[in-house]
Amino acid sequence: MSSSDNAPVPHFIRNIIQADLASGKHKCIVTRFPPEPNGYLHIGHAKSICLNFGLALDFQGRCNLRFDDTNPEKESNEYARSIQDDVRWLGFQWDGEVRWASDYFEALYDYAAELIRQGKAYVCDLSPEEMREYRGTLTAPGRNSPYRDRPVAENIDLFAKMRAGEFPDGSKVVRAKIDMASPNINLRDPAIYRIRRAHHIRTGDKWCIYPMYDYTHCISDALENITHSLCTLEFEDHRPLYDWVLDQLPVPCHPQQIEFSRLELQYTLTSKRKLNQLVTEKLVSGWDDPRMPTITGMRRRGYTPEGIREFARRIGISKSDNVVDMSVLEGCIREDMEVRVPRVMAVIKPLKVVITNFVEGETQSREAGFHPNHPEFGNRVVPFSEEIWIEADDFSENPPPGWQRLVPGGEVRLRYSYVIKCDEAIKDGAGNVVELRCSIDPDTLGKNPQGRKVKGVIHWLSVEHALPAEIRLYDRLFTVAEPDSDKARDFREFINPESLTVVQGWVEAAVRDAAPETRYQFERLGYFCADRHDHQPGGKLVFNRTVTLKDSWTKEQG
């Protein structure tokens, strides 16, 4: 498969790869997707997945999945499993086995020892507070650590004792010896190893020292013969350190780090810390809450992997700010589902209609296709009965101008069925309409009425045949485009109280045995998906609204 169902969009990274292959610099490209297993992936990660795996596919190369598991206190196998599921669900497969930074812990230790032997790294006893003080500022150079000129032999001995667990956590670090006066603070003798007694999800308690990310990442790339190491722009200032480490060591290759802008999706968050806050404070039901921008949340809501891949293709890759409105993502999902999913009828705000001239055995049902442009989707019978449900919003006693739905004394066509006329509205003691009495024109099944034109068409269900269903109407999680941009206010203040509305609705019997994650268009209502976990085929039916038929949010907020 290609990285997208449409033609690739040219961008600067693709141009670099094409030039490298054309010049013979590389015979085959190798990329990698290197997440930390410390949370669930979100839409920003989806962009990176589509980029790294997509380029490898388009250029017949390889893409590795490598977990950066150098921070054991925050990592778990649950997160690692979910990340693998997300990559596969998006339609990609990594080359070979899953790789881990911990696969290289022994090599990373040996490389650090080599830097020490070269006099390019040393063991430092400064506390974290002292290190910050010595580091300097953006305008003032740093100062050398008093331990910077320790003899090589002493540094080698101390490093071995660090590994052996002879020193307390945080008491010593190994630092690269670069330049404390560098204008790039990342080059002011950065730490490459620290002491931390923490149980690791793969190595257990074997190690009490762990390598730092910047040191680990570049060497892991080199050991895997990565050709193009793609990362977001916040790592641009780290690239000189990436190159410095590789330049000092006898690694198999020197990958090229290339940065691109990260995705900022409006009306949501792409901060893993803040998403975790939503989960831990139970402001959402979990990482897979369909309102979350996590890949597992979007999957549960009903988004298609094809739609997400098209979104990634459409927003492109650049170094400029990549701030995208939610409507772009929703549009991609809507366009994909328009051609991909069958259509049925459902009612979410039922109003009962009694057909006063229904005749058993004479009033007929009709067969209808599941999609007007896809006859291969098949047909089903749309049964008709004496009592039907219509949408309460499709009736008005005082209609606005241009109204083409049902009114007292007016006519509409029932989708796939007869033209009906409203003869009477039954009200309760409070004056609310609770039932309509209507009559059908028996000569209008499958044809237009004689001598008059009926404009409106509404959806409906037979009360006798309809199935009850829990309908979850999801909307945007936040009421403002950038919920975390106002530093004076907490992002939680902008949570949309109407981001989830649960209603008891009714659906066609044709969906009775639909499996979880089956998607439908509920005609005139939107696109829906059988819930991944709570939906029970043939039993409790639960459908999540994936996206509305049209983008109404922008108009409502205008």
Secondary structure, 3 states (H helix, E strand, C coil): CCCCCCCCCCCHHHHHHHHHHHHCCCCCCEEEECCCCCCCCEHHHHHHHHHHHHHHHHCCCEEEEEECCCCHHHCCHHHHHHHHHHHHHCCCCCCCCCEEHHHHHHHHHHHHHHHHHCCCEEEECCCHHHHHHHHCCCCCCCCCCCCCCCCHHHHHHHHHHHHCCCCCCCCCEEEECCCCCCCCHHHCCCEEEEECCCCECCCECCCCEEECHHHHHHHHHHHCCCCEEEEEHHHHHHHHHHHHHHHHCCCCCCCEEEEECCEEECCCCCCHHHHHHHHHCCCCCCCCCCCCCEHHHHHHHCCCHHHHHHHHHHHCCCCCCEEECHHHHHHHHHHHHHHHCCEECEECCEEEEEECCCCCCCCCCEEEECCCCCHHHCEEEECCCCEEEEEHHHECCCCCCCCCCECCCCEEEECCCCEEEEEEEEECCCCCEEEEEEEEEHHHCCCCCCCCCCCCEECEEECCCCEEEEEEEECCCECCCCCCCCCCCCHHHHECCCCEEEEEEEECHHHCCCCCCCEEEECCCEEEEECCCCCCCCCCCEEEEEECCCCCHHHHHC
